[in-house]
Amino acid sequence: MNSERIVGLTAAAGFQIGVRKTVTLSQEKTWELLISPQGRKLWLGETPTIAFEKGHAFCTKEGNHGVLRVVKPNEQLRLSWQPAGWTEASTLQIRLLPAASPGRTTISFHQEKLDSMQRREEMKVRWEAVMNRLMELTTK
């Protein structure tokens, strides 16, 4: 019996990936950045407008589509997220966590229900790049 664990594979949610970074912004300012047209274009894709309300469906110019499942301002977004060409939707959760020092916030991207190790690696690269670009926006 092979008991080797495959990195990123869960019994219930398929492959998953998580990426975190801490920014020098309050949770409120980090939320504002995340849902601003400039910020959301980085992680969600280009949308003319979007209502950050539970149950709101979206489709971006790039073909990403899904539904907002949980919206807790300044704290959490949870949504189904399916890029064009994917046969199944994944679950994307973005959390804003208070950091140890005041005026800092940890941004956490967690994606599950990915269909393969290759897809997990693709999403790891994507979310790390998104996080780096968000970090650049915090210093402007």
PyMOL CGO cylinders between C-alpha atoms (Angstrom):
from pymol import cmd
from pymol.cgo import CYLINDER

trace = [
    CYLINDER, 0.00, 0.00, 0.00, 1.41, 3.38, -1.02, 0.3, 1, 1, 1, 1, 1, 1,
    CYLINDER, 1.41, 3.38, -1.02, 1.01, 5.92, 1.74, 0.3, 1, 1, 1, 1, 1, 1,
    CYLINDER, 1.01, 5.92, 1.74, 2.90, 8.78, 0.07, 0.3, 1, 1, 1, 1, 1, 1,
    CYLINDER, 2.90, 8.78, 0.07, 1.07, 12.02, 0.45, 0.3, 1, 1, 1, 1, 1, 1,
    CYLINDER, 1.07, 12.02, 0.45, 0.58, 14.14, -2.67, 0.3, 1, 1, 1, 1, 1, 1,
    CYLINDER, 0.58, 14.14, -2.67, 1.20, 17.82, -1.94, 0.3, 1, 1, 1, 1, 1, 1,
    CYLINDER, 1.20, 17.82, -1.94, -1.97, 19.88, -2.28, 0.3, 1, 1, 1, 1, 1, 1,
    CYLINDER, -1.97, 19.88, -2.28, -4.35, 16.92, -2.64, 0.3, 1, 1, 1, 1, 1, 1,
    CYLINDER, -4.35, 16.92, -2.64, -7.25, 16.61, -0.20, 0.3, 1, 1, 1, 1, 1, 1,
    CYLINDER, -7.25, 16.61, -0.20, -9.80, 13.84, 0.07, 0.3, 1, 1, 1, 1, 1, 1,
    CYLINDER, -9.80, 13.84, 0.07, -12.78, 16.18, -0.01, 0.3, 1, 1, 1, 1, 1, 1,
    CYLINDER, -12.78, 16.18, -0.01, -11.74, 19.14, -2.17, 0.3, 1, 1, 1, 1, 1, 1,
    CYLINDER, -11.74, 19.14, -2.17, -9.37, 17.79, -4.82, 0.3, 1, 1, 1, 1, 1, 1,
    CYLINDER, -9.37, 17.79, -4.82, -6.17, 19.74, -5.31, 0.3, 1, 1, 1, 1, 1, 1,
    CYLINDER, -6.17, 19.74, -5.31, -5.81, 23.05, -3.48, 0.3, 1, 1, 1, 1, 1, 1,
    CYLINDER, -5.81, 23.05, -3.48, -3.36, 25.93, -3.25, 0.3, 1, 1, 1, 1, 1, 1,
    CYLINDER, -3.36, 25.93, -3.25, -2.88, 28.76, -0.79, 0.3, 1, 1, 1, 1, 1, 1,
    CYLINDER, -2.88, 28.76, -0.79, -0.82, 31.94, -1.04, 0.3, 1, 1, 1, 1, 1, 1,
    CYLINDER, -0.82, 31.94, -1.04, -0.43, 34.62, 1.66, 0.3, 1, 1, 1, 1, 1, 1,
    CYLINDER, -0.43, 34.62, 1.66, 1.26, 38.00, 1.94, 0.3, 1, 1, 1, 1, 1, 1,
    CYLINDER, 1.26, 38.00, 1.94, 1.14, 40.76, 4.51, 0.3, 1, 1, 1, 1, 1, 1,
    CYLINDER, 1.14, 40.76, 4.51, 0.62, 44.37, 3.42, 0.3, 1, 1, 1, 1, 1, 1,
    CYLINDER, 0.62, 44.37, 3.42, 1.06, 47.61, 5.31, 0.3, 1, 1, 1, 1, 1, 1,
    CYLINDER, 1.06, 47.61, 5.31, -2.60, 48.59, 5.10, 0.3, 1, 1, 1, 1, 1, 1,
    CYLINDER, -2.60, 48.59, 5.10, -5.57, 48.27, 7.46, 0.3, 1, 1, 1, 1, 1, 1,
    CYLINDER, -5.57, 48.27, 7.46, -8.15, 45.59, 6.69, 0.3, 1, 1, 1, 1, 1, 1,
    CYLINDER, -8.15, 45.59, 6.69, -10.53, 48.32, 5.48, 0.3, 1, 1, 1, 1, 1, 1,
    CYLINDER, -10.53, 48.32, 5.48, -7.97, 49.79, 3.06, 0.3, 1, 1, 1, 1, 1, 1,
    CYLINDER, -7.97, 49.79, 3.06, -6.97, 46.31, 1.87, 0.3, 1, 1, 1, 1, 1, 1,
    CYLINDER, -6.97, 46.31, 1.87, -10.64, 45.50, 1.17, 0.3, 1, 1, 1, 1, 1, 1,
    CYLINDER, -10.64, 45.50, 1.17, -11.03, 48.76, -0.76, 0.3, 1, 1, 1, 1, 1, 1,
    CYLINDER, -11.03, 48.76, -0.76, -7.98, 47.86, -2.85, 0.3, 1, 1, 1, 1, 1, 1,
    CYLINDER, -7.98, 47.86, -2.85, -9.19, 44.31, -3.49, 0.3, 1, 1, 1, 1, 1, 1,
    CYLINDER, -9.19, 44.31, -3.49, -12.64, 45.34, -4.76, 0.3, 1, 1, 1, 1, 1, 1,
    CYLINDER, -12.64, 45.34, -4.76, -11.51, 48.49, -6.61, 0.3, 1, 1, 1, 1, 1, 1,
    CYLINDER, -11.51, 48.49, -6.61, -11.56, 48.23, -10.42, 0.3, 1, 1, 1, 1, 1, 1,
    CYLINDER, -11.56, 48.23, -10.42, -7.74, 48.19, -10.45, 0.3, 1, 1, 1, 1, 1, 1,
    CYLINDER, -7.74, 48.19, -10.45, -7.47, 45.56, -7.71, 0.3, 1, 1, 1, 1, 1, 1,
    CYLINDER, -7.47, 45.56, -7.71, -10.23, 43.21, -8.84, 0.3, 1, 1, 1, 1, 1, 1,
    CYLINDER, -10.23, 43.21, -8.84, -8.89, 43.21, -12.41, 0.3, 1, 1, 1, 1, 1, 1,
    CYLINDER, -8.89, 43.21, -12.41, -5.76, 41.51, -11.03, 0.3, 1, 1, 1, 1, 1, 1,
    CYLINDER, -5.76, 41.51, -11.03, -7.47, 38.61, -9.27, 0.3, 1, 1, 1, 1, 1, 1,
    CYLINDER, -7.47, 38.61, -9.27, -10.93, 38.33, -10.84, 0.3, 1, 1, 1, 1, 1, 1,
    CYLINDER, -10.93, 38.33, -10.84, -10.52, 39.73, -14.32, 0.3, 1, 1, 1, 1, 1, 1,
    CYLINDER, -10.52, 39.73, -14.32, -11.98, 42.75, -16.07, 0.3, 1, 1, 1, 1, 1, 1,
    CYLINDER, -11.98, 42.75, -16.07, -15.61, 43.44, -15.20, 0.3, 1, 1, 1, 1, 1, 1,
    CYLINDER, -15.61, 43.44, -15.20, -17.50, 46.63, -16.02, 0.3, 1, 1, 1, 1, 1, 1,
    CYLINDER, -17.50, 46.63, -16.02, -19.16, 46.53, -12.58, 0.3, 1, 1, 1, 1, 1, 1,
    CYLINDER, -19.16, 46.53, -12.58, -19.81, 43.90, -9.96, 0.3, 1, 1, 1, 1, 1, 1,
    CYLINDER, -19.81, 43.90, -9.96, -22.00, 43.90, -6.90, 0.3, 1, 1, 1, 1, 1, 1,
    CYLINDER, -22.00, 43.90, -6.90, -20.10, 42.38, -4.00, 0.3, 1, 1, 1, 1, 1, 1,
    CYLINDER, -20.10, 42.38, -4.00, -23.22, 40.67, -2.64, 0.3, 1, 1, 1, 1, 1, 1,
    CYLINDER, -23.22, 40.67, -2.64, -23.95, 37.02, -1.88, 0.3, 1, 1, 1, 1, 1, 1,
    CYLINDER, -23.95, 37.02, -1.88, -25.49, 35.30, -4.88, 0.3, 1, 1, 1, 1, 1, 1,
    CYLINDER, -25.49, 35.30, -4.88, -24.21, 37.79, -7.46, 0.3, 1, 1, 1, 1, 1, 1,
    CYLINDER, -24.21, 37.79, -7.46, -23.09, 36.03, -10.65, 0.3, 1, 1, 1, 1, 1, 1,
    CYLINDER, -23.09, 36.03, -10.65, -20.25, 37.49, -12.70, 0.3, 1, 1, 1, 1, 1, 1,
    CYLINDER, -20.25, 37.49, -12.70, -18.57, 36.99, -16.04, 0.3, 1, 1, 1, 1, 1, 1,
    CYLINDER, -18.57, 36.99, -16.04, -15.36, 38.81, -16.91, 0.3, 1, 1, 1, 1, 1, 1,
    CYLINDER, -15.36, 38.81, -16.91, -14.06, 40.04, -20.24, 0.3, 1, 1, 1, 1, 1, 1,
    CYLINDER, -14.06, 40.04, -20.24, -11.51, 37.18, -20.09, 0.3, 1, 1, 1, 1, 1, 1,
    CYLINDER, -11.51, 37.18, -20.09, -14.30, 34.60, -19.70, 0.3, 1, 1, 1, 1, 1, 1,
    CYLINDER, -14.30, 34.60, -19.70, -13.90, 33.90, -15.97, 0.3, 1, 1, 1, 1, 1, 1,
    CYLINDER, -13.90, 33.90, -15.97, -17.31, 33.30, -14.43, 0.3, 1, 1, 1, 1, 1, 1,
    CYLINDER, -17.31, 33.30, -14.43, -18.87, 32.27, -11.16, 0.3, 1, 1, 1, 1, 1, 1,
    CYLINDER, -18.87, 32.27, -11.16, -21.03, 33.26, -8.23, 0.3, 1, 1, 1, 1, 1, 1,
    CYLINDER, -21.03, 33.26, -8.23, -20.21, 35.08, -5.01, 0.3, 1, 1, 1, 1, 1, 1,
    CYLINDER, -20.21, 35.08, -5.01, -21.06, 32.70, -2.14, 0.3, 1, 1, 1, 1, 1, 1,
    CYLINDER, -21.06, 32.70, -2.14, -19.82, 34.61, 0.93, 0.3, 1, 1, 1, 1, 1, 1,
    CYLINDER, -19.82, 34.61, 0.93, -19.23, 38.37, 1.17, 0.3, 1, 1, 1, 1, 1, 1,
    CYLINDER, -19.23, 38.37, 1.17, -18.02, 39.71, 4.52, 0.3, 1, 1, 1, 1, 1, 1,
    CYLINDER, -18.02, 39.71, 4.52, -16.70, 43.25, 3.95, 0.3, 1, 1, 1, 1, 1, 1,
    CYLINDER, -16.70, 43.25, 3.95, -13.16, 43.80, 5.24, 0.3, 1, 1, 1, 1, 1, 1,
    CYLINDER, -13.16, 43.80, 5.24, -12.82, 40.06, 5.99, 0.3, 1, 1, 1, 1, 1, 1,
    CYLINDER, -12.82, 40.06, 5.99, -13.73, 37.47, 3.36, 0.3, 1, 1, 1, 1, 1, 1,
    CYLINDER, -13.73, 37.47, 3.36, -14.89, 36.63, -0.15, 0.3, 1, 1, 1, 1, 1, 1,
    CYLINDER, -14.89, 36.63, -0.15, -15.77, 33.09, -1.20, 0.3, 1, 1, 1, 1, 1, 1,
    CYLINDER, -15.77, 33.09, -1.20, -16.85, 32.36, -4.75, 0.3, 1, 1, 1, 1, 1, 1,
    CYLINDER, -16.85, 32.36, -4.75, -17.05, 29.78, -7.46, 0.3, 1, 1, 1, 1, 1, 1,
    CYLINDER, -17.05, 29.78, -7.46, -14.46, 30.66, -10.09, 0.3, 1, 1, 1, 1, 1, 1,
    CYLINDER, -14.46, 30.66, -10.09, -14.27, 29.06, -13.50, 0.3, 1, 1, 1, 1, 1, 1,
    CYLINDER, -14.27, 29.06, -13.50, -12.03, 30.39, -16.26, 0.3, 1, 1, 1, 1, 1, 1,
    CYLINDER, -12.03, 30.39, -16.26, -12.97, 29.87, -19.89, 0.3, 1, 1, 1, 1, 1, 1,
    CYLINDER, -12.97, 29.87, -19.89, -11.95, 26.39, -20.98, 0.3, 1, 1, 1, 1, 1, 1,
    CYLINDER, -11.95, 26.39, -20.98, -12.27, 24.74, -17.56, 0.3, 1, 1, 1, 1, 1, 1,
    CYLINDER, -12.27, 24.74, -17.56, -14.83, 21.94, -17.36, 0.3, 1, 1, 1, 1, 1, 1,
    CYLINDER, -14.83, 21.94, -17.36, -15.44, 22.44, -13.61, 0.3, 1, 1, 1, 1, 1, 1,
    CYLINDER, -15.44, 22.44, -13.61, -15.58, 25.44, -11.31, 0.3, 1, 1, 1, 1, 1, 1,
    CYLINDER, -15.58, 25.44, -11.31, -13.14, 25.78, -8.44, 0.3, 1, 1, 1, 1, 1, 1,
    CYLINDER, -13.14, 25.78, -8.44, -13.76, 27.48, -5.12, 0.3, 1, 1, 1, 1, 1, 1,
    CYLINDER, -13.76, 27.48, -5.12, -11.76, 30.63, -4.41, 0.3, 1, 1, 1, 1, 1, 1,
    CYLINDER, -11.76, 30.63, -4.41, -11.61, 32.16, -0.96, 0.3, 1, 1, 1, 1, 1, 1,
    CYLINDER, -11.61, 32.16, -0.96, -9.90, 35.45, -0.17, 0.3, 1, 1, 1, 1, 1, 1,
    CYLINDER, -9.90, 35.45, -0.17, -9.47, 36.33, 3.49, 0.3, 1, 1, 1, 1, 1, 1,
    CYLINDER, -9.47, 36.33, 3.49, -8.14, 39.50, 5.06, 0.3, 1, 1, 1, 1, 1, 1,
    CYLINDER, -8.14, 39.50, 5.06, -6.57, 38.68, 8.41, 0.3, 1, 1, 1, 1, 1, 1,
    CYLINDER, -6.57, 38.68, 8.41, -5.28, 41.14, 10.99, 0.3, 1, 1, 1, 1, 1, 1,
    CYLINDER, -5.28, 41.14, 10.99, -1.48, 40.89, 11.19, 0.3, 1, 1, 1, 1, 1, 1,
    CYLINDER, -1.48, 40.89, 11.19, 0.48, 40.88, 14.45, 0.3, 1, 1, 1, 1, 1, 1,
    CYLINDER, 0.48, 40.88, 14.45, 1.39, 44.55, 14.15, 0.3, 1, 1, 1, 1, 1, 1,
    CYLINDER, 1.39, 44.55, 14.15, -1.26, 47.29, 13.85, 0.3, 1, 1, 1, 1, 1, 1,
    CYLINDER, -1.26, 47.29, 13.85, -1.95, 48.74, 10.41, 0.3, 1, 1, 1, 1, 1, 1,
    CYLINDER, -1.95, 48.74, 10.41, -0.97, 45.53, 8.63, 0.3, 1, 1, 1, 1, 1, 1,
    CYLINDER, -0.97, 45.53, 8.63, -3.18, 42.90, 7.01, 0.3, 1, 1, 1, 1, 1, 1,
    CYLINDER, -3.18, 42.90, 7.01, -2.45, 39.42, 5.68, 0.3, 1, 1, 1, 1, 1, 1,
    CYLINDER, -2.45, 39.42, 5.68, -4.14, 38.67, 2.36, 0.3, 1, 1, 1, 1, 1, 1,
    CYLINDER, -4.14, 38.67, 2.36, -4.83, 34.97, 1.87, 0.3, 1, 1, 1, 1, 1, 1,
    CYLINDER, -4.83, 34.97, 1.87, -5.87, 33.41, -1.43, 0.3, 1, 1, 1, 1, 1, 1,
    CYLINDER, -5.87, 33.41, -1.43, -7.04, 29.80, -1.09, 0.3, 1, 1, 1, 1, 1, 1,
    CYLINDER, -7.04, 29.80, -1.09, -8.34, 27.83, -4.05, 0.3, 1, 1, 1, 1, 1, 1,
    CYLINDER, -8.34, 27.83, -4.05, -9.73, 24.30, -3.94, 0.3, 1, 1, 1, 1, 1, 1,
    CYLINDER, -9.73, 24.30, -3.94, -11.49, 21.82, -6.22, 0.3, 1, 1, 1, 1, 1, 1,
    CYLINDER, -11.49, 21.82, -6.22, -8.66, 21.97, -8.74, 0.3, 1, 1, 1, 1, 1, 1,
    CYLINDER, -8.66, 21.97, -8.74, -8.65, 18.98, -11.07, 0.3, 1, 1, 1, 1, 1, 1,
    CYLINDER, -8.65, 18.98, -11.07, -4.92, 18.12, -11.20, 0.3, 1, 1, 1, 1, 1, 1,
    CYLINDER, -4.92, 18.12, -11.20, -1.44, 18.74, -9.83, 0.3, 1, 1, 1, 1, 1, 1,
    CYLINDER, -1.44, 18.74, -9.83, -0.65, 20.65, -13.04, 0.3, 1, 1, 1, 1, 1, 1,
    CYLINDER, -0.65, 20.65, -13.04, -3.66, 22.94, -12.51, 0.3, 1, 1, 1, 1, 1, 1,
    CYLINDER, -3.66, 22.94, -12.51, -2.54, 23.45, -8.89, 0.3, 1, 1, 1, 1, 1, 1,
    CYLINDER, -2.54, 23.45, -8.89, 0.90, 24.54, -10.09, 0.3, 1, 1, 1, 1, 1, 1,
    CYLINDER, 0.90, 24.54, -10.09, -0.65, 26.89, -12.68, 0.3, 1, 1, 1, 1, 1, 1,
    CYLINDER, -0.65, 26.89, -12.68, -2.81, 28.49, -10.00, 0.3, 1, 1, 1, 1, 1, 1,
    CYLINDER, -2.81, 28.49, -10.00, 0.12, 28.77, -7.59, 0.3, 1, 1, 1, 1, 1, 1,
    CYLINDER, 0.12, 28.77, -7.59, 2.01, 30.80, -10.21, 0.3, 1, 1, 1, 1, 1, 1,
    CYLINDER, 2.01, 30.80, -10.21, -1.11, 32.88, -10.93, 0.3, 1, 1, 1, 1, 1, 1,
    CYLINDER, -1.11, 32.88, -10.93, -1.90, 33.74, -7.29, 0.3, 1, 1, 1, 1, 1, 1,
    CYLINDER, -1.90, 33.74, -7.29, 1.73, 34.52, -6.49, 0.3, 1, 1, 1, 1, 1, 1,
    CYLINDER, 1.73, 34.52, -6.49, 1.82, 36.92, -9.47, 0.3, 1, 1, 1, 1, 1, 1,
    CYLINDER, 1.82, 36.92, -9.47, -1.52, 38.48, -8.42, 0.3, 1, 1, 1, 1, 1, 1,
    CYLINDER, -1.52, 38.48, -8.42, -0.21, 38.91, -4.89, 0.3, 1, 1, 1, 1, 1, 1,
    CYLINDER, -0.21, 38.91, -4.89, 2.99, 40.57, -6.14, 0.3, 1, 1, 1, 1, 1, 1,
    CYLINDER, 2.99, 40.57, -6.14, 0.98, 43.01, -8.26, 0.3, 1, 1, 1, 1, 1, 1,
    CYLINDER, 0.98, 43.01, -8.26, -1.34, 43.78, -5.34, 0.3, 1, 1, 1, 1, 1, 1,
    CYLINDER, -1.34, 43.78, -5.34, 1.76, 44.46, -3.22, 0.3, 1, 1, 1, 1, 1, 1,
    CYLINDER, 1.76, 44.46, -3.22, 2.96, 46.94, -5.87, 0.3, 1, 1, 1, 1, 1, 1,
    CYLINDER, 2.96, 46.94, -5.87, -0.39, 48.76, -5.69, 0.3, 1, 1, 1, 1, 1, 1,
    CYLINDER, -0.39, 48.76, -5.69, -0.05, 49.17, -1.91, 0.3, 1, 1, 1, 1, 1, 1,
    CYLINDER, -0.05, 49.17, -1.91, 3.17, 51.13, -2.35, 0.3, 1, 1, 1, 1, 1, 1,
    CYLINDER, 3.17, 51.13, -2.35, 1.77, 53.65, -4.88, 0.3, 1, 1, 1, 1, 1, 1,
]
cmd.load_cgo(trace, "trace")
